[in-house]
Amino acid sequence: MLKSRLLIVDDEPGTRLGVRTYLEAYGYEIVEADTIAGAIQKLTAEMADLVLLDYALPDGTALDLLRHLKVTGTEVPVIVLTGHGSIELAVTGDQGGRRAVPHQADRARLARGRRRSRRSSTSRTAGA
């Protein structure tokens, strides 16, 4: 059975680790990028089934990547994660021909998942 490949685009390594750990536990294959340029490079090399995209990145915003995807005709679902969700973001994303619904990532929940994964890996190592 083929695994779904998800691209996580976030400039915070801890956030990527938390999301990666959580999604890998459900059997997803994870690819990561920390910039829009990195995301474009990853999508050019290997298409993803879904992109989880932070809104604010060092080299632009999620809207920049959405515009690039539209111009290149790249069809991939994108979920924009942000701590700064707004109606403006949703409307602007929708004008790009894609439905962009901002979702405020619960960073505390991701941190709890990261701590749980560390504890379980520590207990596996200690028991070995």
Buried (B, 14 or more C-beta within 10 A) or exposed (E): EEEEBBBBBBBEEEBBBBBBBBBBEEEBBBBBBBBBBBBBEBBEEEEBBBBBBBBEBEEBBBBBBBBBBEEEEBEEEBBBBBEEBEEEBBEBBEEBEBEBEBEEBEBEEBEEBBEBBEEEEEEEEEEE
